[in-house]
Amino acid sequence: MKDFDDIQTLLKDDLAQTDALLHSRLSSNVALINQVSSYIISAGGKRLRPLLLLLCARATHYQGEHHRLMAVVIELIHTATLLHDDIVDESSTRRGKNTANEVWGNAASVLVGDFLYSRSFEMMVEPGSMKIMQILSKATNEIAQGEVLQLLNCKNSTLTQDEYYQVIERKTAILFQAATQIGGILSKVNNTQEQALKDYGLHLGNAFQIIDDVLDYESDSDTMGKEVGDDLSEGKTTLPMIYALANTSGADKQLLEDAINNADNTKITKVVQILQSVDAFEYTRKQAKKSADLAKTSLDSIDQSPYKDALILLCDLSLARKS
């Protein structure tokens, strides 16, 4: 097993059935809901979060049917956050396509996002597990808090690394963690293994978001499916910038501070040059690797299997991403 295609092949049947279930549960007798939800669901992406839940369920010998249902729940929650994120960030493109708010407007996107959240809550009760409902309820609440924290931190050039991690753990890693933990709960794993899967999801989620924040500066718009420097234009202070601000002075530091405080990416080429000059991207990638390594180590108590191999491989693939 060497790439993402191999992982998808390993889960071919589960993924096909999950995809069919996802589309069937999106159905509504309100035409606009069908249009908007289908548009964003079909927009692409690797569906990593539901994939993680399926892998963790299989890695812990689950033999039932609820893992596909819960994978759909995770994907609906994630999709709802994307709809709302794009409105808050005033984004016009995602994955190379116009965002839903660009096509249908903010009002429709907010309301369809609410529909996806509520549909996910309808579905999450079906396994009859109070613990799963508690995890997902807490996760959605944490995601909302992370979004508010990020909004409050916009145009803040004094943001610390600790404050940055508080945001990404709530905004991104918490849903990874919920997915991996639920996979184990469905299998009725022991407390040690449940904690292992929970830790794995948190650390992998952190690594994934840290690399995202590097790619926002390092990649290109064709690969990313959005404009380079979007974080900067939204006034988001991410880890590469935090490190660079702590390791520059004079005119360079002033330029970075002005770019963040004014949410200005018109000097993105110069900003990237400054970040490169202080090895901000190298530093940030090292932090992502630390998180990915912690994720791998967390799986020590999980039985050896091709599914565990896939979980470990995802740690490496998350670091090598180009988009």
Backbone bond lengths (Angstrom), bond angles and torsions (degrees), N, CA, C in turn:
res aa  C-N    CA-C-N  psi(-1)  N-CA   C-N-CA  omega(-1)  CA-C   N-CA-C  phi
1 M - - - 1.460 - - 1.524 109.15 -
2 K 1.346 115.38 122.16 1.464 116.84 -173.29 1.525 115.00 -132.63
3 D 1.329 118.95 -14.75 1.461 118.86 -178.23 1.526 110.61 -147.99
4 F 1.329 114.77 179.83 1.459 120.47 -174.89 1.528 111.47 -65.62
5 D 1.318 117.05 -33.32 1.466 120.52 177.93 1.523 110.87 -60.81
6 D 1.326 116.77 -37.94 1.469 120.32 178.52 1.526 111.27 -64.17
7 I 1.330 115.40 -38.80 1.466 119.44 178.47 1.523 110.15 -65.48
8 Q 1.317 116.45 -43.11 1.464 120.02 178.47 1.525 111.29 -63.59
9 T 1.325 117.16 -36.37 1.463 120.97 177.14 1.526 110.90 -64.31
10 L 1.337 116.04 -40.40 1.466 121.34 178.17 1.527 111.25 -57.98
11 L 1.329 116.09 -35.59 1.470 121.52 -176.57 1.527 112.20 -108.46
12 K 1.312 116.42 24.80 1.463 120.98 -171.49 1.529 113.00 -51.37
13 D 1.315 117.54 -50.25 1.467 120.70 -177.55 1.519 111.75 -67.33
14 D 1.327 116.29 -45.12 1.461 119.94 179.05 1.531 111.21 -60.33
15 L 1.316 116.72 -43.47 1.462 120.60 -178.37 1.523 111.32 -66.32
16 A 1.322 117.32 -40.53 1.466 120.52 179.46 1.524 110.78 -63.71
17 Q 1.319 116.37 -43.63 1.464 119.84 -179.71 1.528 111.64 -70.93
18 T 1.319 115.95 -34.90 1.463 119.62 176.82 1.526 110.58 -65.45
19 D 1.320 116.49 -41.92 1.460 120.89 179.37 1.531 110.78 -63.22
20 A 1.310 116.70 -42.79 1.465 120.17 178.34 1.526 110.97 -63.46
21 L 1.325 116.00 -41.08 1.464 120.61 178.55 1.520 110.96 -65.76
22 L 1.321 116.70 -40.01 1.464 121.53 178.66 1.531 110.61 -57.78
23 H 1.307 116.70 -48.76 1.459 119.95 -177.86 1.527 111.83 -68.19
24 S 1.323 117.13 -35.51 1.466 118.90 179.50 1.524 111.38 -69.31
25 R 1.338 117.31 -36.31 1.465 120.53 -178.52 1.526 112.51 -79.24
26 L 1.316 117.64 -12.05 1.466 120.39 175.45 1.522 111.75 -79.49
27 S 1.314 116.91 -12.16 1.456 121.19 -173.45 1.530 111.90 -61.52
28 S 1.330 114.87 137.34 1.462 122.16 177.93 1.522 108.11 -145.62
29 N 1.337 116.70 152.78 1.463 118.52 175.24 1.526 112.10 -85.08
30 V 1.342 115.69 6.74 1.461 121.14 173.38 1.529 107.55 -100.79
31 A 1.314 116.07 112.52 1.470 121.31 -170.92 1.523 112.49 -57.36
32 L 1.327 117.94 -41.76 1.464 120.47 -176.42 1.521 111.14 -63.66
33 I 1.327 117.18 -36.97 1.461 120.33 177.64 1.518 109.99 -61.51
34 N 1.322 116.66 -44.68 1.466 120.29 178.08 1.519 111.54 -60.66
35 Q 1.324 116.90 -42.70 1.462 121.20 -178.28 1.521 111.81 -63.90
36 V 1.332 116.45 -50.78 1.467 120.49 -174.85 1.528 110.70 -69.52
37 S 1.319 117.24 -46.68 1.471 119.68 -176.89 1.527 110.66 -65.55
38 S 1.329 116.83 -41.73 1.472 119.60 178.27 1.520 111.08 -64.81
39 Y 1.318 116.73 -36.37 1.458 121.52 -179.30 1.527 110.72 -61.74
40 I 1.314 116.68 -47.31 1.467 118.77 -175.55 1.523 111.09 -78.10
41 I 1.333 118.34 -33.97 1.464 120.87 178.35 1.523 110.76 -65.44
42 S 1.342 116.31 -36.32 1.466 120.35 -176.95 1.523 112.60 -88.54
43 A 1.331 116.94 6.40 1.468 120.36 -174.63 1.518 113.58 -75.87
44 G 1.312 117.09 -4.64 1.465 119.05 178.29 1.517 111.87 112.66
45 G 1.320 116.13 -159.30 1.452 120.76 -176.28 1.518 110.85 92.12
46 K 1.312 116.41 158.58 1.460 121.30 -174.36 1.520 113.51 -89.87
47 R 1.328 117.29 -4.53 1.466 120.97 -177.59 1.526 110.37 52.03
48 L 1.312 114.10 50.98 1.459 120.58 -173.79 1.521 112.39 -65.28
49 R 1.322 117.58 -39.54 1.459 120.35 -175.27 1.530 112.09 -65.11
50 P 1.340 118.91 -49.43 1.468 117.23 174.68 1.524 112.96 -63.32
51 L 1.325 116.67 -33.45 1.458 120.56 176.69 1.521 110.68 -59.69
52 L 1.316 116.93 -42.16 1.461 121.58 179.41 1.526 111.43 -61.78
53 L 1.326 116.00 -41.60 1.463 118.87 179.55 1.531 110.53 -63.56
54 L 1.320 116.18 -44.10 1.466 120.23 179.22 1.527 111.09 -61.91
55 L 1.333 116.87 -43.90 1.462 120.69 -179.95 1.524 111.74 -63.18
56 C 1.337 116.30 -43.55 1.470 119.43 -178.00 1.526 110.89 -67.85
57 A 1.328 116.91 -36.06 1.468 119.37 176.50 1.528 110.01 -64.42
58 R 1.313 116.86 -45.90 1.466 120.53 -178.96 1.531 111.39 -69.21
59 A 1.332 117.19 -36.26 1.465 121.01 179.94 1.523 111.77 -65.82
60 T 1.336 116.16 -20.92 1.471 120.56 179.37 1.527 111.10 -111.12
61 H 1.335 115.07 23.16 1.473 123.14 167.61 1.534 113.90 69.71
62 Y 1.311 117.79 31.45 1.469 120.09 177.53 1.520 110.23 -70.08
63 Q 1.334 116.54 136.67 1.465 121.09 -176.78 1.537 112.92 -121.08
64 G 1.324 117.35 4.73 1.460 119.44 -176.41 1.522 113.15 -91.11
65 E 1.336 115.69 -156.85 1.460 122.12 -176.30 1.531 113.06 -115.88
66 H 1.312 117.38 -14.79 1.466 120.02 -171.70 1.526 113.77 -70.51
67 H 1.339 118.21 -15.91 1.467 118.85 -179.20 1.529 110.63 -64.18
68 R 1.323 117.68 -33.84 1.474 120.01 178.89 1.529 110.15 -71.40
69 L 1.309 116.11 -41.45 1.458 120.91 177.57 1.528 110.86 -58.73
70 M 1.339 116.08 -46.48 1.462 119.70 -177.38 1.526 111.27 -71.93
71 A 1.330 116.80 -28.58 1.467 119.55 173.95 1.519 110.41 -63.72
72 V 1.324 116.60 -38.79 1.467 120.88 176.72 1.528 110.34 -65.42
73 V 1.313 116.66 -41.67 1.467 120.56 177.96 1.526 110.54 -57.69
74 I 1.320 116.20 -46.95 1.463 120.98 179.28 1.532 110.69 -59.91
75 E 1.334 116.60 -42.77 1.459 119.91 -179.21 1.530 111.59 -67.58
76 L 1.323 117.94 -36.97 1.463 120.59 178.04 1.528 111.20 -65.54
77 I 1.319 116.25 -41.38 1.474 119.77 177.78 1.523 109.85 -62.85
78 H 1.332 115.61 -46.18 1.467 119.51 179.34 1.527 111.37 -60.68
79 T 1.323 117.18 -43.14 1.464 121.04 -178.69 1.521 110.94 -65.07
80 A 1.323 116.41 -38.41 1.468 119.89 176.93 1.521 110.69 -61.57
81 T 1.337 116.64 -41.04 1.472 118.95 179.23 1.526 111.11 -65.48
82 L 1.333 117.71 -34.65 1.466 120.42 178.23 1.524 110.89 -64.43
83 L 1.321 116.09 -43.85 1.463 119.96 178.37 1.520 110.92 -58.37
84 H 1.318 116.27 -47.11 1.457 120.35 -178.59 1.527 111.76 -70.74
85 D 1.338 116.69 -38.76 1.473 121.24 177.84 1.525 111.44 -56.90
86 D 1.316 115.66 -46.05 1.462 119.89 -175.73 1.521 111.46 -64.48
87 I 1.312 117.06 -30.46 1.463 120.44 177.05 1.530 110.04 -72.23
88 V 1.329 115.36 -48.14 1.472 120.00 -179.92 1.527 110.82 -59.93
89 D 1.338 115.91 -42.12 1.466 120.87 -177.62 1.525 113.21 -83.82
90 E 1.334 116.22 -4.95 1.469 121.68 -177.31 1.531 110.95 55.60
91 S 1.338 115.08 40.88 1.463 120.95 -178.39 1.524 110.39 -79.46
92 S 1.316 115.40 145.59 1.464 119.89 179.01 1.529 112.26 -111.80
93 T 1.349 116.66 -16.42 1.471 119.72 177.93 1.527 110.45 -136.13
94 R 1.322 114.47 149.35 1.463 122.57 173.69 1.519 106.56 -150.56
95 R 1.328 116.01 130.11 1.463 121.66 -178.51 1.527 111.83 52.82
96 G 1.322 115.61 36.36 1.453 120.43 175.12 1.515 115.19 79.35
97 K 1.330 117.81 4.20 1.460 121.55 179.13 1.524 109.97 -120.66
98 N 1.319 116.32 158.63 1.456 119.75 172.67 1.522 109.87 -60.52
99 T 1.323 116.90 139.66 1.459 120.74 176.51 1.527 109.47 -70.35
100 A 1.323 115.64 161.51 1.469 120.27 -179.98 1.520 111.16 -60.93
101 N 1.338 116.89 -37.84 1.460 119.21 179.75 1.513 111.85 -68.40
102 E 1.325 116.96 -27.63 1.453 120.83 176.05 1.534 110.43 -70.94
103 V 1.327 116.58 -34.38 1.467 121.45 -177.50 1.527 111.53 -84.14
104 W 1.342 117.17 -47.63 1.468 120.25 -172.86 1.523 113.91 -110.23
105 G 1.326 117.71 -8.88 1.456 120.34 -179.09 1.520 112.16 96.75
106 N 1.328 115.70 164.62 1.459 121.29 -175.62 1.524 113.23 -66.19
107 A 1.328 116.63 -40.90 1.469 119.45 -174.99 1.522 111.03 -60.47
108 A 1.328 116.98 -48.34 1.465 120.48 -179.67 1.524 110.84 -62.94
109 S 1.338 116.95 -40.21 1.465 120.27 -178.66 1.521 111.85 -65.53
110 V 1.331 117.12 -41.95 1.467 120.35 177.53 1.520 110.42 -60.53
111 L 1.322 116.25 -47.69 1.459 120.48 -174.74 1.526 111.89 -69.27
112 V 1.320 117.79 -37.61 1.465 119.57 176.92 1.528 109.89 -69.79
113 G 1.326 117.25 -36.04 1.466 119.74 173.15 1.516 111.38 -58.85
114 D 1.333 116.48 -41.61 1.467 121.03 176.73 1.532 110.56 -63.05
115 F 1.337 116.48 -39.84 1.467 120.65 177.38 1.527 111.04 -60.20
116 L 1.332 116.44 -44.56 1.462 119.96 -178.99 1.523 110.96 -64.22
117 Y 1.337 116.87 -41.74 1.466 119.78 176.11 1.528 110.70 -59.31
118 S 1.329 116.43 -49.72 1.459 119.52 -175.72 1.526 111.33 -67.60
119 R 1.336 117.32 -35.38 1.461 119.39 176.52 1.528 110.48 -64.95
120 S 1.318 116.66 -38.23 1.468 119.22 178.42 1.520 111.15 -63.65
121 F 1.325 116.88 -36.35 1.462 119.96 179.30 1.524 111.08 -72.40
122 E 1.333 117.20 -32.40 1.462 120.05 172.17 1.525 110.77 -58.42
123 M 1.326 115.67 -42.97 1.469 121.33 -173.94 1.518 112.85 -77.64
124 M 1.322 117.32 -33.98 1.467 119.02 -172.58 1.525 113.58 -68.24
125 V 1.340 117.52 -14.04 1.467 119.01 179.28 1.530 111.18 -81.65
126 E 1.324 117.44 -14.18 1.469 120.51 -171.30 1.528 114.35 -63.60
127 P 1.340 120.08 -36.63 1.477 118.11 176.77 1.530 113.31 -69.20
128 G 1.339 117.30 -12.43 1.459 120.45 178.76 1.516 113.72 71.19
129 S 1.323 117.43 29.09 1.466 121.64 -178.76 1.525 110.40 -110.30
130 M 1.315 115.78 111.43 1.458 119.85 177.64 1.530 110.78 -62.44
131 K 1.329 116.67 -34.50 1.468 119.88 -178.78 1.521 111.13 -64.58
132 I 1.334 116.76 -42.66 1.468 120.07 178.03 1.521 110.48 -62.88
133 M 1.316 117.05 -42.02 1.469 120.05 178.88 1.524 111.15 -63.74
134 Q 1.322 116.42 -38.57 1.469 120.09 177.69 1.527 111.06 -63.64
135 I 1.326 116.33 -43.41 1.468 120.71 -179.34 1.523 110.93 -62.41
136 L 1.324 116.91 -46.75 1.465 120.26 -177.01 1.525 111.95 -72.13
137 S 1.333 117.00 -35.82 1.461 119.69 176.04 1.527 110.61 -62.56
138 K 1.341 114.98 -44.07 1.465 119.88 179.02 1.528 110.29 -65.86
139 A 1.330 116.60 -40.97 1.463 120.05 -178.56 1.522 111.67 -62.02
140 T 1.330 117.00 -45.45 1.470 119.25 -179.25 1.524 110.99 -65.57
141 N 1.324 116.33 -35.48 1.462 119.51 176.89 1.519 111.40 -67.37
142 E 1.339 116.73 -41.22 1.468 121.21 178.18 1.528 111.02 -64.47
143 I 1.334 116.38 -39.51 1.469 119.78 177.83 1.518 110.33 -60.38
144 A 1.333 116.64 -44.27 1.466 120.43 178.97 1.528 110.97 -61.57
145 Q 1.340 116.28 -41.96 1.465 119.56 177.98 1.532 111.15 -64.25
146 G 1.339 115.94 -38.75 1.455 119.61 178.00 1.518 112.02 -62.93
147 E 1.325 116.35 -39.49 1.465 120.54 177.81 1.524 110.99 -63.15
148 V 1.337 116.36 -42.35 1.465 120.07 179.24 1.525 110.40 -66.58
149 L 1.342 116.69 -42.45 1.463 120.30 177.06 1.527 111.10 -58.23
150 Q 1.328 116.12 -44.38 1.462 120.12 179.66 1.516 110.57 -62.86
151 L 1.330 116.67 -39.92 1.464 120.53 178.11 1.528 110.87 -63.16
152 L 1.333 116.26 -42.45 1.463 120.31 179.61 1.528 111.56 -66.96
153 N 1.328 116.14 -28.66 1.461 120.62 -177.64 1.526 113.55 -87.23
154 C 1.317 117.32 -3.04 1.464 119.96 179.95 1.533 110.55 -61.57
155 K 1.321 114.69 143.54 1.469 122.28 179.30 1.528 111.34 58.99
156 N 1.325 115.38 37.14 1.465 121.04 -179.83 1.522 109.18 -119.94
157 S 1.318 116.00 99.44 1.462 120.29 -177.65 1.530 112.68 -80.93
158 T 1.336 117.40 0.28 1.470 120.83 179.03 1.525 111.90 -104.21
159 L 1.326 117.53 10.41 1.464 121.16 -179.76 1.525 110.29 -59.20
160 T 1.330 116.64 137.57 1.463 121.46 -179.90 1.529 110.57 -95.14
161 Q 1.329 115.24 166.38 1.461 118.99 177.02 1.526 111.07 -63.40
162 D 1.324 117.72 -38.95 1.473 120.07 178.58 1.523 110.52 -60.67
163 E 1.317 116.80 -42.40 1.463 120.53 179.24 1.525 110.96 -66.91
164 Y 1.319 116.86 -37.10 1.461 121.55 176.29 1.525 110.77 -60.67
165 Y 1.341 117.34 -46.20 1.456 120.65 -178.88 1.529 111.51 -66.49
166 Q 1.318 117.22 -33.22 1.466 119.78 175.92 1.528 110.57 -59.46
167 V 1.317 116.00 -39.88 1.466 120.33 -179.43 1.521 110.96 -69.29
168 I 1.336 117.68 -50.77 1.475 118.71 -173.31 1.525 111.96 -70.29
169 E 1.335 117.18 -29.70 1.461 118.13 177.45 1.520 110.99 -66.72
170 R 1.329 115.99 -38.54 1.458 119.38 179.70 1.527 111.93 -79.18
171 K 1.305 116.38 -40.09 1.453 120.51 -172.48 1.530 112.45 -79.20
172 T 1.315 117.47 -33.13 1.462 121.30 -174.27 1.519 112.99 -122.47
173 A 1.329 117.21 -56.69 1.469 120.58 -169.42 1.527 112.96 -65.92
174 I 1.329 117.98 -28.17 1.462 120.54 -175.64 1.529 111.88 -62.97
175 L 1.343 117.95 -33.83 1.464 119.83 179.93 1.532 110.90 -78.33
176 F 1.335 117.56 -33.47 1.473 120.50 170.31 1.529 108.79 -58.43
177 Q 1.319 115.75 -47.23 1.458 121.48 -177.85 1.526 111.42 -61.77
178 A 1.320 116.67 -43.03 1.465 120.14 179.03 1.523 110.66 -61.93
179 A 1.327 116.46 -42.58 1.465 120.96 -178.81 1.526 111.43 -61.81
180 T 1.322 116.68 -47.71 1.467 119.63 -176.33 1.525 111.69 -71.44
181 Q 1.323 116.93 -37.58 1.468 120.24 179.26 1.527 111.08 -66.43
182 I 1.328 116.60 -41.67 1.465 120.35 -179.09 1.527 110.79 -64.71
183 G 1.329 116.89 -35.99 1.462 119.69 176.08 1.517 111.50 -55.58
184 G 1.333 116.34 -40.82 1.458 120.86 178.31 1.518 113.24 -74.31
185 I 1.310 116.78 -36.88 1.469 120.01 179.65 1.520 110.92 -62.96
186 L 1.332 116.12 -40.88 1.467 119.42 177.72 1.525 111.25 -58.69
187 S 1.331 116.24 -34.04 1.471 121.19 -179.76 1.526 113.06 -84.53
188 K 1.334 115.36 -3.17 1.472 120.46 -178.85 1.532 111.59 58.68
189 V 1.316 116.74 45.32 1.463 121.06 177.74 1.521 110.29 -68.95
190 N 1.330 115.90 164.75 1.465 119.24 176.95 1.529 110.17 -75.16
191 N 1.318 116.44 171.95 1.469 121.28 -174.85 1.527 112.33 -61.16
192 T 1.342 115.83 -37.70 1.464 119.52 -179.60 1.518 111.38 -63.52
193 Q 1.318 116.23 -44.75 1.459 119.86 -179.53 1.529 111.70 -70.73
194 E 1.313 117.03 -37.04 1.472 119.49 176.99 1.526 110.24 -61.14
195 Q 1.335 116.63 -44.16 1.462 120.43 178.66 1.526 110.49 -64.55
196 A 1.324 116.61 -36.71 1.466 121.20 178.74 1.524 110.69 -60.85
197 L 1.324 116.82 -46.65 1.460 120.99 -179.90 1.527 111.04 -67.73
198 K 1.308 115.90 -37.13 1.463 121.06 177.45 1.532 110.52 -62.78
199 D 1.328 116.59 -46.56 1.466 121.13 178.83 1.523 110.98 -64.06
200 Y 1.326 115.67 -41.64 1.463 120.02 178.18 1.523 110.83 -55.98
201 G 1.323 117.35 -48.56 1.459 121.11 -178.38 1.513 112.85 -61.97
202 L 1.333 115.87 -41.63 1.466 119.66 -179.56 1.526 110.88 -63.57
203 H 1.326 116.64 -48.68 1.471 120.03 -177.43 1.525 111.74 -67.47
204 L 1.325 117.17 -39.93 1.467 119.47 177.87 1.525 110.31 -65.28
205 G 1.318 117.30 -40.58 1.463 120.71 178.15 1.514 112.14 -61.02
206 N 1.328 116.27 -40.97 1.472 119.94 176.78 1.527 110.63 -62.78
207 A 1.335 116.49 -46.47 1.464 120.28 -179.89 1.520 110.66 -59.83
208 F 1.321 116.06 -43.74 1.462 121.66 -178.81 1.529 110.72 -59.74
209 Q 1.337 117.14 -46.57 1.466 120.29 -177.53 1.526 111.56 -70.48
210 I 1.321 117.46 -36.58 1.468 120.13 179.20 1.522 109.90 -62.45
211 I 1.333 116.76 -43.39 1.465 120.03 177.25 1.524 110.48 -64.77
212 D 1.318 117.80 -39.14 1.469 121.35 174.70 1.521 110.84 -53.25
213 D 1.317 115.36 -42.54 1.462 120.02 -176.25 1.526 112.23 -72.20
214 V 1.332 116.98 -27.17 1.466 120.28 172.06 1.523 109.94 -70.93
215 L 1.330 115.66 -46.71 1.465 120.67 -176.30 1.522 112.12 -62.09
216 D 1.309 116.86 -27.50 1.466 119.40 178.87 1.522 111.38 -60.32
217 Y 1.332 116.50 -26.38 1.471 121.19 177.13 1.524 112.55 -101.10
218 E 1.327 116.94 -34.94 1.463 120.77 -169.83 1.523 114.84 -89.58
219 S 1.324 117.27 -27.95 1.455 120.44 -172.97 1.526 110.91 -83.94
220 D 1.334 116.71 -165.57 1.468 121.25 176.58 1.520 108.71 -129.77
221 S 1.318 116.64 162.99 1.463 120.66 -172.27 1.522 112.49 -64.36
222 D 1.339 117.93 -34.08 1.461 120.21 179.89 1.527 110.94 -65.94
223 T 1.335 116.58 -40.00 1.461 120.67 -179.49 1.519 111.38 -74.71
224 M 1.328 116.51 -43.58 1.456 120.92 -175.60 1.524 113.18 -76.76
225 G 1.331 117.05 -27.46 1.455 120.03 -175.69 1.508 112.75 78.86
226 K 1.321 116.41 12.26 1.460 122.26 174.04 1.516 107.02 -152.96
227 E 1.331 116.83 171.59 1.455 119.91 -176.18 1.524 111.50 -72.82
228 V 1.336 116.16 140.26 1.459 121.35 174.11 1.526 108.55 -65.00
229 G 1.323 115.92 138.05 1.453 119.59 179.91 1.514 113.92 82.40
230 D 1.337 117.28 16.15 1.469 120.41 178.00 1.532 111.38 -58.55
231 D 1.351 116.57 -41.04 1.464 119.16 179.98 1.521 110.69 -59.06
232 L 1.311 115.58 -42.04 1.456 119.76 -179.56 1.522 111.12 -66.02
233 S 1.316 117.06 -41.85 1.465 120.32 -179.73 1.522 111.95 -66.56
234 E 1.350 116.31 -19.65 1.461 120.86 176.62 1.531 112.09 -96.80
235 G 1.325 116.36 2.39 1.460 120.66 178.13 1.514 113.87 75.49
236 K 1.341 118.34 21.99 1.460 121.68 -179.03 1.525 110.24 -86.22
237 T 1.316 115.35 127.18 1.458 121.02 178.26 1.522 108.12 -96.61
238 T 1.324 117.02 102.69 1.463 121.04 -177.99 1.524 110.36 -102.44
239 L 1.313 116.86 177.79 1.461 121.06 -169.62 1.531 114.16 -58.89
240 P 1.339 120.45 -42.20 1.472 118.05 178.06 1.530 112.00 -58.35
241 M 1.318 116.23 -40.34 1.460 120.24 -179.58 1.528 111.46 -70.80
242 I 1.327 117.06 -40.04 1.470 120.39 178.49 1.523 110.19 -59.38
243 Y 1.329 116.17 -44.98 1.460 120.55 179.55 1.531 110.87 -64.79
244 A 1.320 116.73 -44.29 1.466 120.47 -178.85 1.518 111.50 -64.03
245 L 1.321 117.26 -40.65 1.467 120.58 179.27 1.529 111.08 -62.28
246 A 1.332 116.36 -32.35 1.469 120.22 179.85 1.520 112.30 -80.52
247 N 1.343 117.31 -10.76 1.466 120.50 -174.30 1.520 113.36 -126.13
248 T 1.318 115.85 21.70 1.465 121.14 174.30 1.514 109.23 -129.17
249 S 1.299 115.04 169.44 1.462 120.78 177.44 1.527 108.55 -153.23
250 G 1.306 114.74 174.14 1.460 119.97 174.67 1.519 113.77 61.95
251 A 1.322 115.24 -139.12 1.465 121.20 -173.98 1.527 111.93 -64.66
252 D 1.340 116.84 -36.64 1.465 119.39 -179.77 1.527 111.01 -63.91
253 K 1.320 115.67 -45.91 1.464 118.82 179.61 1.516 110.59 -64.58
254 Q 1.316 117.36 -39.98 1.461 120.84 179.04 1.524 111.35 -61.92
255 L 1.332 115.58 -40.15 1.467 119.44 179.08 1.534 110.36 -62.93
256 L 1.335 117.19 -43.31 1.465 120.70 179.39 1.526 110.97 -65.16
257 E 1.318 116.59 -43.27 1.465 120.21 179.36 1.530 110.85 -61.93
258 D 1.320 116.26 -43.77 1.465 120.07 179.91 1.526 111.02 -64.02
259 A 1.334 116.17 -39.51 1.463 120.18 -179.69 1.525 110.95 -62.20
260 I 1.325 116.50 -43.59 1.467 120.58 179.05 1.525 111.11 -71.24
261 N 1.316 117.03 -50.81 1.462 120.66 -173.96 1.522 113.02 -64.60
262 N 1.337 116.09 -24.01 1.465 120.45 179.80 1.529 112.58 -108.51
263 A 1.339 116.70 5.13 1.475 121.52 -177.71 1.529 109.97 48.46
264 D 1.322 114.95 53.22 1.463 121.72 -171.89 1.530 110.12 -118.83
265 N 1.336 116.87 114.37 1.466 119.07 178.53 1.531 111.94 -108.92
266 T 1.313 117.06 20.05 1.467 119.62 -179.54 1.527 111.88 -67.93
267 K 1.331 116.66 -19.92 1.467 120.50 178.04 1.532 110.43 -109.28
268 I 1.327 115.62 36.36 1.459 120.67 -173.62 1.531 111.93 -59.95
269 T 1.330 117.39 -36.67 1.465 119.68 -179.64 1.525 110.88 -61.66
270 K 1.317 116.78 -44.80 1.464 121.41 178.48 1.526 110.94 -67.51
271 V 1.327 116.71 -39.73 1.464 120.58 178.12 1.531 110.28 -59.41
272 V 1.329 116.94 -46.80 1.467 120.95 179.39 1.523 110.54 -61.69
273 Q 1.307 117.50 -39.48 1.468 120.87 178.27 1.519 111.27 -61.51
274 I 1.322 116.33 -41.16 1.470 119.86 178.76 1.528 110.06 -66.14
275 L 1.326 116.68 -44.19 1.457 120.11 178.94 1.524 111.26 -60.37
276 Q 1.321 116.07 -40.35 1.465 120.28 177.77 1.524 111.35 -66.21
277 S 1.315 116.55 -37.82 1.474 120.48 -175.18 1.521 113.09 -65.98
278 V 1.333 116.92 -25.83 1.472 120.36 178.63 1.530 111.97 -105.69
279 D 1.343 116.03 12.73 1.475 121.99 178.29 1.530 112.59 60.24
280 A 1.337 116.11 36.22 1.468 120.02 -179.21 1.528 111.93 -65.02
281 F 1.325 116.60 -36.47 1.468 119.34 -179.32 1.524 110.58 -71.64
282 E 1.335 116.25 -40.18 1.464 119.89 177.78 1.524 110.40 -62.19
283 Y 1.333 116.57 -44.34 1.466 120.81 178.38 1.524 110.65 -60.16
284 T 1.329 116.14 -46.19 1.464 120.66 -176.66 1.520 110.92 -64.55
285 R 1.319 116.83 -41.43 1.468 119.82 178.23 1.533 111.21 -63.81
286 K 1.315 117.15 -34.58 1.462 120.27 176.80 1.530 110.61 -64.36
287 Q 1.323 116.81 -38.09 1.467 119.91 178.20 1.523 110.29 -67.27
288 A 1.341 116.66 -38.40 1.463 120.41 176.37 1.525 110.39 -62.78
289 K 1.333 116.51 -40.88 1.467 120.04 179.59 1.526 111.18 -64.55
290 K 1.319 117.32 -38.13 1.463 120.04 176.90 1.522 110.34 -59.34
291 S 1.330 116.37 -43.29 1.462 119.93 178.85 1.529 110.78 -66.10
292 A 1.328 116.69 -42.34 1.470 120.39 179.69 1.524 110.83 -63.84
293 D 1.325 117.23 -39.48 1.473 121.04 178.57 1.534 110.85 -65.13
294 L 1.331 116.27 -38.86 1.468 120.20 176.26 1.525 110.39 -63.16
295 A 1.332 115.70 -38.84 1.468 119.63 177.85 1.524 110.65 -60.92
296 K 1.323 116.69 -46.20 1.472 120.33 179.04 1.528 111.33 -59.22
297 T 1.325 115.89 -48.63 1.467 121.24 -177.92 1.525 111.36 -61.09
298 S 1.333 116.14 -32.31 1.465 120.12 -179.08 1.524 112.75 -60.54
299 L 1.327 117.02 -23.12 1.466 121.21 -174.75 1.526 113.70 -86.42
300 D 1.320 118.11 7.03 1.470 121.20 -174.88 1.531 112.96 -55.84
301 S 1.321 117.61 -33.67 1.470 120.33 -175.94 1.535 113.13 -86.33
302 I 1.330 116.79 -2.41 1.464 121.12 -179.89 1.527 109.43 -88.72
303 D 1.338 117.29 135.50 1.461 122.10 -178.24 1.526 111.38 -58.37
304 Q 1.324 115.32 145.13 1.457 120.41 177.31 1.533 110.45 -66.02
305 S 1.333 116.27 134.37 1.467 121.92 178.38 1.523 107.98 -168.57
306 P 1.333 117.74 166.43 1.469 119.26 175.40 1.537 112.00 -60.25
307 Y 1.331 116.31 -28.06 1.465 119.79 -179.93 1.529 110.59 -71.42
308 K 1.317 116.29 -38.92 1.466 119.19 174.81 1.528 109.74 -65.81
309 D 1.316 117.37 -40.90 1.474 120.52 176.39 1.531 110.43 -56.75
310 A 1.324 115.98 -40.34 1.463 120.11 179.76 1.524 111.26 -65.79
311 L 1.324 116.48 -39.68 1.472 120.21 178.04 1.530 110.91 -62.69
312 I 1.323 116.46 -40.94 1.469 120.72 178.00 1.528 110.54 -67.45
313 L 1.324 116.53 -42.38 1.464 120.49 178.72 1.524 111.41 -60.44
314 L 1.323 117.50 -36.53 1.467 120.50 179.56 1.527 111.88 -60.80
315 C 1.320 116.75 -29.66 1.474 120.26 176.97 1.533 109.85 -63.86
316 D 1.323 116.06 -44.43 1.465 120.20 178.84 1.536 111.87 -68.99
317 L 1.326 115.58 -40.95 1.467 119.40 -179.76 1.520 112.03 -65.85
318 S 1.324 116.39 -32.07 1.475 119.40 179.40 1.527 111.16 -65.07
319 L 1.337 116.02 -30.31 1.470 120.43 -179.95 1.529 111.71 -80.15
320 A 1.319 116.10 -25.64 1.487 120.82 -174.94 1.516 112.74 -95.60
321 R 1.320 117.35 6.04 1.459 120.83 -175.74 1.528 112.31 -62.06
322 K 1.340 114.29 148.94 1.463 121.81 173.36 1.523 111.22 -111.79
323 S 1.342 115.99 -11.98 1.458 120.51 179.43 1.529 110.20 -151.57
